[in-house]
Amino acid sequence: MTSRFHILSRLAPRTLRGRLSLVALATAALLMTVLTVAFNAVMDEHLQHQADDELRTRAAAVTTTVDTSGPRVRVLETVNDRLLDANVWIYAGTRLLEKPPTATIGSPLARAVDRLAAQRKHACTTVSGHRPVRLCSQPVRGHAAEATIVTALDLAPYRSSARTLLLGSLVLDAVMLGCMYVLTRLSVGRALRPVRTMTDQATQWSAVGSDDRFGTEDHPVELARLGGSLDALLDRIRTVLRHEQQLTGELSHELRTPLTRIIMELDWWRTRPRTDAQTRATHEVIAEAAQAMRTICDTLLDDARENALGRATAPATADVVPVLDRLLQHVAPPDRVETTMETDAQVLEAGVAPALLERILSPLIANALRYARSSVTVSARRLPGAVRIDVVDDGPGVPETFLDELFQPGRRADTGDGHDGAGLGLPLARRLARTVGGEVSYDPGHAPGARFTVSLPAG
């Protein structure tokens, strides 16, 4: 049974057009079979009625030659007597008066005629044999005598006509099924052509994250529904591609600083021979930078994975003060810039993981040190149910015309300021803060300089 199913599945058409055409062909074949059988059954019945009508007409003509007015049945001679006697039997009761010259007494046909005449009523029957014959009887009743006329008709011409009709209908069915199959394939192929075109376009658009969409206007209902589904799928693919590009940019942005430290330490160590203590210090710096790179990768990848799964970040706490100390120490400020940290408590816990808190604050502190003229102040204080961290510098601040694009990925206020950043730090900080229920904002009313505020849930 299983092997037969596999054979049938292999024989089935592979294309939707072929399958639809085959289904249409099977349905039409079934319908035409039913119609052909019904048509030929009706035609057989019609031909039989024609034969019976012919026999009754002949019997009525013969009746005019039978006299039943007296005590005995008499057969009158007429001009066309020979024509009327052809295939006609006349009985007086059960006694045979007249029979066709070619009829043989005792033959199957003669016995059938005797049985039919014995019924003495209107009746018809078919005698099968080398050539089928149709028999009909008609009684002729008088006052004192009664006769029965039996007429016979060769059914071979009628059967031949029926076979010709059957053969013609089968040939017509075959021609119609062939034409219908070809037309169905052409029609289905034409109907599916827009689907194939939409599929090819969707494949091209999804590969490059295009903004083009199918829409639902000027399309049939089915294609409009398909276009809506493909548009939703393209939107999801574009979102995935955008997240992938964003993650790649954020990783490259965050890894740039520790990688630069590694390269600088190696270049410094290679310039001239170093003592063992200096070599160990270089190794420690490189190991620390490598560990920082690993922490950055784990933090961003975990955040991307959790966003993809649609679940919140696992609850954690971090002491804000040590994280700020570490950031201010590792991001070496220029000689002209003085850094200050202000807190209102020795222990100030935020409801985020330490690595995530570092990734949120690092771009803000790095930007403040980069653009400050003389000082950078980082302050942290507790609020009801939250922790607020302000990063303030006395630099030029953010241009007013750039405020709307400040937190958009890849945007920079001044691309010619000598800084090779990609404009991803601030968007990354805000995105990470929002994943834990926090926020990163800019105070446009602060002057001089710039003030960025990080609000995080308290631990």
SULPEZI-V703611 format. One record per residue. N is the residue number from 1. RES is the residue in three letters. SS is DSSP state (a for helix, b for strand, c for the rest). Layout:
N;RES;SS / N;RES;SS
//
This chain:
1;MET;c / 2;THR;a / 3;SER;a / 4;ARG;a / 5;PHE;a / 6;HIS;a / 7;ILE;a / 8;LEU;a / 9;SER;a / 10;ARG;a / 11;LEU;a / 12;ALA;c / 13;PRO;c / 14;ARG;c / 15;THR;c / 16;LEU;a / 17;ARG;a / 18;GLY;a / 19;ARG;a / 20;LEU;a / 21;SER;a / 22;LEU;a / 23;VAL;a / 24;ALA;a / 25;LEU;a / 26;ALA;a / 27;THR;a / 28;ALA;a / 29;ALA;a / 30;LEU;a / 31;LEU;a / 32;MET;a / 33;THR;a / 34;VAL;a / 35;LEU;a / 36;THR;a / 37;VAL;a / 38;ALA;a / 39;PHE;a / 40;ASN;a / 41;ALA;a / 42;VAL;a / 43;MET;a / 44;ASP;a / 45;GLU;a / 46;HIS;a / 47;LEU;a / 48;GLN;a / 49;HIS;a / 50;GLN;a / 51;ALA;a / 52;ASP;a / 53;ASP;a / 54;GLU;a / 55;LEU;a / 56;ARG;a / 57;THR;a / 58;ARG;a / 59;ALA;a / 60;ALA;a / 61;ALA;a / 62;VAL;a / 63;THR;a / 64;THR;c / 65;THR;c / 66;VAL;b / 67;ASP;b / 68;THR;c / 69;SER;c / 70;GLY;c / 71;PRO;c / 72;ARG;c / 73;VAL;c / 74;ARG;b / 75;VAL;b / 76;LEU;c / 77;GLU;c / 78;THR;c / 79;VAL;c / 80;ASN;c / 81;ASP;a / 82;ARG;a / 83;LEU;a / 84;LEU;a / 85;ASP;c / 86;ALA;c / 87;ASN;c / 88;VAL;b / 89;TRP;b / 90;ILE;b / 91;TYR;b / 92;ALA;b / 93;GLY;c / 94;THR;c / 95;ARG;b / 96;LEU;b / 97;LEU;b / 98;GLU;b / 99;LYS;c / 100;PRO;c / 101;PRO;c / 102;THR;c / 103;ALA;c / 104;THR;c / 105;ILE;c / 106;GLY;c / 107;SER;c / 108;PRO;a / 109;LEU;a / 110;ALA;a / 111;ARG;a / 112;ALA;a / 113;VAL;a / 114;ASP;a / 115;ARG;a / 116;LEU;a / 117;ALA;a / 118;ALA;a / 119;GLN;c / 120;ARG;c / 121;LYS;c / 122;HIS;c / 123;ALA;b / 124;CYS;b / 125;THR;b / 126;THR;b / 127;VAL;b / 128;SER;c / 129;GLY;c / 130;HIS;c / 131;ARG;c / 132;PRO;c / 133;VAL;b / 134;ARG;b / 135;LEU;b / 136;CYS;b / 137;SER;b / 138;GLN;b / 139;PRO;b / 140;VAL;b / 141;ARG;b / 142;GLY;c / 143;HIS;c / 144;ALA;c / 145;ALA;c / 146;GLU;b / 147;ALA;b / 148;THR;b / 149;ILE;b / 150;VAL;b / 151;THR;b / 152;ALA;b / 153;LEU;b / 154;ASP;b / 155;LEU;c / 156;ALA;a / 157;PRO;a / 158;TYR;a / 159;ARG;a / 160;SER;a / 161;SER;a / 162;ALA;a / 163;ARG;a / 164;THR;a / 165;LEU;a / 166;LEU;a / 167;LEU;a / 168;GLY;a / 169;SER;a / 170;LEU;a / 171;VAL;a / 172;LEU;a / 173;ASP;a / 174;ALA;a / 175;VAL;a / 176;MET;a / 177;LEU;a / 178;GLY;a / 179;CYS;a / 180;MET;a / 181;TYR;a / 182;VAL;a / 183;LEU;a / 184;THR;a / 185;ARG;a / 186;LEU;a / 187;SER;a / 188;VAL;a / 189;GLY;a / 190;ARG;a / 191;ALA;a / 192;LEU;a / 193;ARG;a / 194;PRO;a / 195;VAL;a / 196;ARG;a / 197;THR;a / 198;MET;a / 199;THR;a / 200;ASP;a / 201;GLN;a / 202;ALA;a / 203;THR;a / 204;GLN;a / 205;TRP;a / 206;SER;a / 207;ALA;a / 208;VAL;a / 209;GLY;c / 210;SER;c / 211;ASP;c / 212;ASP;c / 213;ARG;c / 214;PHE;c / 215;GLY;c / 216;THR;c / 217;GLU;c / 218;ASP;c / 219;HIS;c / 220;PRO;c / 221;VAL;a / 222;GLU;a / 223;LEU;a / 224;ALA;a / 225;ARG;a / 226;LEU;a / 227;GLY;a / 228;GLY;a / 229;SER;a / 230;LEU;a / 231;ASP;a / 232;ALA;a / 233;LEU;a / 234;LEU;a / 235;ASP;a / 236;ARG;a / 237;ILE;a / 238;ARG;a / 239;THR;a / 240;VAL;a / 241;LEU;a / 242;ARG;a / 243;HIS;a / 244;GLU;a / 245;GLN;a / 246;GLN;a / 247;LEU;a / 248;THR;a / 249;GLY;a / 250;GLU;a / 251;LEU;a / 252;SER;a / 253;HIS;a / 254;GLU;a / 255;LEU;a / 256;ARG;a / 257;THR;a / 258;PRO;a / 259;LEU;a / 260;THR;a / 261;ARG;a / 262;ILE;a / 263;ILE;a / 264;MET;a / 265;GLU;a / 266;LEU;a / 267;ASP;a / 268;TRP;a / 269;TRP;a / 270;ARG;a / 271;THR;a / 272;ARG;c / 273;PRO;c / 274;ARG;c / 275;THR;c / 276;ASP;a / 277;ALA;a / 278;GLN;a / 279;THR;a / 280;ARG;a / 281;ALA;a / 282;THR;a / 283;HIS;a / 284;GLU;a / 285;VAL;a / 286;ILE;a / 287;ALA;a / 288;GLU;a / 289;ALA;a / 290;ALA;a / 291;GLN;a / 292;ALA;a / 293;MET;a / 294;ARG;a / 295;THR;a / 296;ILE;a / 297;CYS;a / 298;ASP;a / 299;THR;a / 300;LEU;a / 301;LEU;a / 302;ASP;a / 303;ASP;a / 304;ALA;a / 305;ARG;a / 306;GLU;a / 307;ASN;a / 308;ALA;a / 309;LEU;a / 310;GLY;c / 311;ARG;c / 312;ALA;c / 313;THR;c / 314;ALA;c / 315;PRO;c / 316;ALA;c / 317;THR;c / 318;ALA;b / 319;ASP;b / 320;VAL;a / 321;VAL;a / 322;PRO;a / 323;VAL;a / 324;LEU;a / 325;ASP;a / 326;ARG;a / 327;LEU;a / 328;LEU;a / 329;GLN;a / 330;HIS;a / 331;VAL;c / 332;ALA;c / 333;PRO;c / 334;PRO;c / 335;ASP;c / 336;ARG;c / 337;VAL;c / 338;GLU;b / 339;THR;b / 340;THR;b / 341;MET;b / 342;GLU;b / 343;THR;b / 344;ASP;c / 345;ALA;c / 346;GLN;c / 347;VAL;c / 348;LEU;c / 349;GLU;b / 350;ALA;b / 351;GLY;c / 352;VAL;c / 353;ALA;c / 354;PRO;a / 355;ALA;a / 356;LEU;a / 357;LEU;a / 358;GLU;a / 359;ARG;a / 360;ILE;a / 361;LEU;a / 362;SER;a / 363;PRO;a / 364;LEU;a / 365;ILE;a / 366;ALA;a / 367;ASN;a / 368;ALA;a / 369;LEU;a / 370;ARG;a / 371;TYR;a / 372;ALA;c / 373;ARG;c / 374;SER;c / 375;SER;b / 376;VAL;b / 377;THR;b / 378;VAL;b / 379;SER;b / 380;ALA;b / 381;ARG;b / 382;ARG;b / 383;LEU;b / 384;PRO;c / 385;GLY;c / 386;ALA;b / 387;VAL;b / 388;ARG;b / 389;ILE;b / 390;ASP;b / 391;VAL;b / 392;VAL;b / 393;ASP;b / 394;ASP;c / 395;GLY;c / 396;PRO;c / 397;GLY;c / 398;VAL;c / 399;PRO;c / 400;GLU;a / 401;THR;a / 402;PHE;a / 403;LEU;a / 404;ASP;a / 405;GLU;a / 406;LEU;c / 407;PHE;c / 408;GLN;c / 409;PRO;c / 410;GLY;c / 411;ARG;c / 412;ARG;c / 413;ALA;c / 414;ASP;c / 415;THR;c / 416;GLY;c / 417;ASP;c / 418;GLY;c / 419;HIS;c / 420;ASP;c / 421;GLY;c / 422;ALA;c / 423;GLY;c / 424;LEU;c / 425;GLY;a / 426;LEU;a / 427;PRO;a / 428;LEU;a / 429;ALA;a / 430;ARG;a / 431;ARG;a / 432;LEU;a / 433;ALA;a / 434;ARG;a / 435;THR;a / 436;VAL;c / 437;GLY;c / 438;GLY;c / 439;GLU;b / 440;VAL;b / 441;SER;b / 442;TYR;b / 443;ASP;c / 444;PRO;c / 445;GLY;c / 446;HIS;c / 447;ALA;c / 448;PRO;c / 449;GLY;c / 450;ALA;b / 451;ARG;b / 452;PHE;b / 453;THR;b / 454;VAL;b / 455;SER;b / 456;LEU;b / 457;PRO;b / 458;ALA;b / 459;GLY;c
//
